[in-house]
Amino acid sequence: DDAIEHYVELAWERRQFSAEPIPGAGAVADDEPGAMDEPFEVELAPGVLQPGEKREIVISYRPRALMMHSLEVPVQMNGLYSVTLRLSGEGCELKCELASSAMQQVHLGTLHTGEESRKTVTLINRSRRALDLDLTDAAAMLAPSQVELSLSKTAGGVVPHTTLRPREAVEVTFAFRPTRRVHAFSTEVISVLSSRVRPLLIVHGACQAMEVRLETEAVPFGPVVLNSRATRRLNLENNGDIGTNFQWASEGLGEHFTIAPLSGYIGPNEDVAFEVMFAPTQLSRDLFARPLLKIEGQPVALPLSLSGMCVDAEAQDKPIVFRARVRERATQSVPIKNTALSTWTVKPVIGNGQWEGDEVMEIAAGETKSYTITYRPLTMTTAEAPHVGSIFFPLPDGRAVLHNLEGHSDPPASAGTVTVECAAQTRKTILLKVDNWLKTMQRFSVAVERAGVEDGAVTLKGHDFVDVPPNQSREYALLFHAYKEGTTNADVTFTNEKTGEYIKYAVVAKATPAAVVSTIPLAATVRQLVMHAVDVENPLETSVTFTVACDATDVTVPPTIEVGAGTTAVLQLGWRPLVVGSQPERSATLTLSAPELGGFAHRLLLRASPAVDTRTLHFRAGLGASQSQSFRFTSFLRGTAPAVYKCAIKGGADFELDAKDVSVPPADGSTGNEVTVEVRFEPSKLGKLTDTLTVSHPEGGEYICNLVGLGDEPGRHGPIAIKSGGNVSVPFKNVLAASVEFVASCSPATMFTVAKPKETIAARKPSAFSIAFKPVEGAGAPGGEVRGQLTVVANAPEAVTGSATPLRWVYYLRGEL
């Protein structure tokens, strides 16, 4: 067979798509989920292409990121060869913005009907491609608020749909022309950009207008007995934002109907109650009237249809008498007999809203049935002016039964006793429920009457008035505050000043002992005075003297403080800790009390740190000599008896005390008493010697003084006179801290001799050397003298003497010839 050449040609092999918006607001990173989703979609199912046949390859480009995309798609032909389609494109950001961020809130203002407000914002296409802008849905959302939306590019500026080229701007205009009342609104404008929904801005506005209407356009009275009257209440409601005047057209009432009041003013969001009375003066089955209510500023009057019938009936001889507390119930029964052979359906007519009963009663043939009348008075009466009404039973046989009703409404019982309890000097809110039993709003004035003498230290008050919506209740907040403990009894009365009706509560408020008013932290080092100011308030109209006390003896406060009427005084307290104590922090209570205001307790947190005022006394004396100095300290310990401080020296070898106990009188005030302790220094060796003096008292604290002494070489003594041929005892003390052998020698040795040249003397023990004087021939003329010297050398190491060379004591001798 001859070979057949296969040849398939593509319309194009390379295509670059224009910039397409991505779904999101920004680019997607390569490592985020979805970043590598292929933006190109090729739709070509495998198949057979007949000679001369054409087939479309559908290629869709949906970028997912702000980046360049490319793809090579091989198209294979019979598995013999392939043609590559090279696709490329770039994702761009869908960005259509307002020219200014301030345009995100469009305020059309609060208008009246007939006024107009227009606001325009500018929308700019900041994308790299043209965008379709559709605000049709936004216009539909604004239409109920009577706001029209238009675009500057559309024909006539009305159709909210257009196409924006890159960097092209369009003006969006909002026109608010209300013809009726529009509640304040805030509507979000949603734009559709190339089939993508984006929030654009928020439009605000409102229209204030009148909205006055009658609660009903028809008031039927039913049958009313001749020369009697029936009353109905009709409410005029103003649900608008503007008050207005009203006027009934009295000529439309006729001679049987009256309305009161005929004219007046109704404020915004208020109701006006009309009393519509039907008092027929002629028998008729069809009496009616159609008065008009004219509203100022409202072009069309409000119609009202009044209807009733006048029947003739005679009342029973005696009225039915009721007695009940106001807003409580009392019942009576009226028997009605059915004399017919069929069941009667009777619709009683009650001629006063203070009574109520079933609207329909059914009486079987030949049966006598009792109809229950309930007296529920909403207002109080007097003996001279009871509630008067009637109940009319129009019977199906043409007869009628009429009973006069008489009601006596007594003052209401107490609404209850409310008992609360709280700590003195704290506030407590007492909630009292106030009910409105009427179908119109009631305003109650509030009176709080306390039992007994008025106490300025107790506050029991609330608002002067409370408004309660129809047939609802409100909780009235009564504030209770007492400075001292005790019980306050009061009556709280809510009175409708127009009707005189009231609700009364008994309130029992108990104030328990006051808690701590405040916590005052104080920190000081031992024996240092720290001061703190405490504000003391007097809310009364007279001055008050507080007694001040603190259970911590080291806290000083004045015994009393006087605070003027309605002012605040400052109490200065001082704390000077004398000891640190076993605990790092301790507490005390500061109490201020007055008969008028009770007690006020403040908690003191006292933290004392060790003293840093350690002093030093310096001494200097030679071996065998001593020096005394005085250590002075101030005792701040208060009390009634003298305090005894213990004095002690830590080492005690070189320093001594004249007394180990020192008595100090009690301190008066914060100055304290100065005390003196005598310290004597007697060195035991050469060089620097130290010790510590401690003066302490369990409550008065501890005083520490560093003792520093310098031991010098022994001084020279004498002259010591010795008669010729006699001897003398020279006192000597081993001032060293160890037992030491001393060697004594005299010069000239021919005339002065030591009885015992070597002697071991215990530490700190006295001894003596016996010295004899025997002059030699030719020593001198009688009456003259011979000079000599006694030298005592300590045979002791340096550790004992403090000297690298032997210590020597020198005594000068004078022999008398």
C-alpha positions, 0 to 999 in steps of 0.5 A: 500500500502507498504510505499516507502522510499524517499532517495536523496543523494547530492554529497557534503554538504560543500564547501569552494570556493577559494579566488576570486577577488572583482570587485573594488580596495578595500573592501566595508564597511558594511554600504555602498550600495551594501555591503550586496549583497549576493555573492552566487548565487544558480541556482536550479529550483523546479522540480521532480527528477525521481528515479535514475535521477541526477540533477546539482545545479549550485552555483556561488561565486562573492564576493563584499568585502574583507571579509569572506562569508558563506551561508547555503542553505536548499534543501527540499525534498517533504516537508518532510525533507531537506539537508543543503548545507554549503557554504563559501568563501573569497573575495580577492583584484585584485592587479597586480602592477609594481615593481616600480612607476618609471616604469609608464612612459616608455620613448623609446626616439627619434630615427632615422630610423634603430635605436632600443630602448628597455625598460623592466618593471616588473609586479608582481602579488600581489593577493592571487590567480593566474591571467590571464594577457592579453596584446593583445589589448595593443600590437595592440594599440602600433603597429601603432607606430612600438612598439612591446610588448612581455612577458618573460613567453610566448613562444618566448616572443611574445604572450602577454598573460600569467597566473601569480601565486601569487607573481610571476613576469613577464617582459614586454619588449617594442621594438621600431624599426621604419622604417619610421617617427613616430610622438611623441606619448604617448600611454596608455597601458591597461592590461586585468587582469582576464577579468578586464581592468586596466591601466598599464603605458604610453609609449612615443617615436618618430622617426625623419625621412625625408618625402620629396615629390612633391605636384604632380607627373604630370604637364600638360601644354596643348597647347602652341604656338610655340616659346612661353613659359608657366610656372607652379609652383611646390612645393617640401614639406618636412613634416619630421624632417630632412633637406636634399639636392636635385638634378634634373636629368637634362638629363630627361628634354629634350629640351622643359622643364626646372626646376629652381632651379635644386639643393638646400637644403630643411629644415624640415617643409619647402617648395621649389618652383620650376618654371617649364617652357615649351618652345616648339621649334617644332610643336607637339601634344605630347611633354613630359619629365620624369625627376627624383628628387634625394633626398639625404638619400632617396633611391628612386628618385621622378618621375615627368611627364611633358607634353604639345603640341605645336601649331602655332598661331599668336598674335593680333596686339596690346596687351591687357593692364591692370593696377591695384594696386598690389593684386587688380583686373582689368578686360578686355573682349575678344570677341570670335565668333562661326562660326560653326553650333554647340555649342563650348566648348573652354578651354582658356589657360592663359600664366601667373599666374598674370591673371585668367579667367574661365576654360571653356566657351561655345559659342552657334552656331553663337554667339559672346561671351565675355571672361572676363580676370582678372588681379590680380597681386601679385607683383609690376612692373616697367615701363620698366618691366611690367607683360607679358602674353598671352591668347590662345583660341584653337578653335574646328575648328582648328584655334586659337586666341592668345592675348598678355597681358601686366599688370602694377602693381602699389604699394599697397594702405594703408591697413588701419588706425589703431587708438588706445587710452590708458592712458600715462604710460601704455602699449597698444598692437596694432594688425595689420593683415598681409595677405599672398596672396601666396601659399608659406610661406612669411617672412616679415621684419617690419619697423616702421617709426614715423612722426616728430621728434623721441621722446624718451618718446614714445615706438612703437615697435614689432618683426623685422620679422613675418612669415605668412603661405601660404594663411593665415594671422597673427596678428602682435603685436605692443607695444605702450607706452608713458610717456606723453600724446600726439598723435604719428603717424607712418607708419608700413610697412611689406616687403618681402625682397625677392620680395620687396612686402609690406603691409603698415598700418597707425597707430595713437596712442593717449596717454591720461592723465596718471592714478595714478602710485601707491598708497602709504599708510602712517600712523603716529601719530600726530607730528611724522615724517614718511619717504617714498622712491619713485623710479623715473625712467628715460628711456631716454638717457639724464638726466631729472630734475623732478619738485616735488609737493604735494597738502598736506601742511603737506607732505614735498618733495624736489622741484626738483629731477634730474635723470641720463640717463637710471637710477633710483633715489630715492625721499624721502618724509616726512609726519608729520601730525599736526591734526587727522582730521574729517575723519580717512583717507584722500588722497593727490596727489604727482606729478612729472613732466618733459617736456621730460616725462610728469607727474607722479601722485602717490596717498598718503593715509594718516592716522593720529592717536592722539598724545601720547606725553602728558607732565606734569608740577609739581608745589609746593607753599604754600597757599597765594604764587605762582609758575610759570613754562614754557610749551614748544612745537614745532610748525611745521605749515608752511605758509607765516604769523605767526600763533596764538595758543589759550591757555586755562586751563580747570579748571582755579581755581589754575592755570593761564596763562600769555597770552591766545594767543601766536603768532608763526612765520611759520616753516621752513623745518621739524625742527619747531619753539619752543614756550613757554607758562608761567603757574602760580600756586596759590593753593586754598587749601592744597594737590594735585591740577590738571588741563589741559593746552591746546594749539591749532590751527585749522591747527597746531594741539593741544598740551596738558599738565597735570598740577599737583600742591601741596598746602602747609601750609601757610607760616609765614610773617613779622615782620611788624613794628608798631610805638608806639600808631600807627596802620598798615593795614596788607594785607590779601587775601582769597585764598580759593575757597569759601567765608570764615569767618576769625578770627584774634587775636593778642598777646600779646593782652595787646599791639596789638589789631585787629580793626575787629577780624572777617571778612567774605571774598569772594573767591579769594578776598583781604582784610586787618586787621587793627592792633594797638600798644599801649605799656603798662607802663614798656614795655621797654625803649624808642628806644626798641621794643616789639615783637608780633604775628597776627594769622588769622584762617579760619573758613571753613570745610575740603572740602574747606581748604583741611586740617582736622585742621583749617588753620592758617596764622601767621604774626610777629609784631614788636612794636617800643617804 
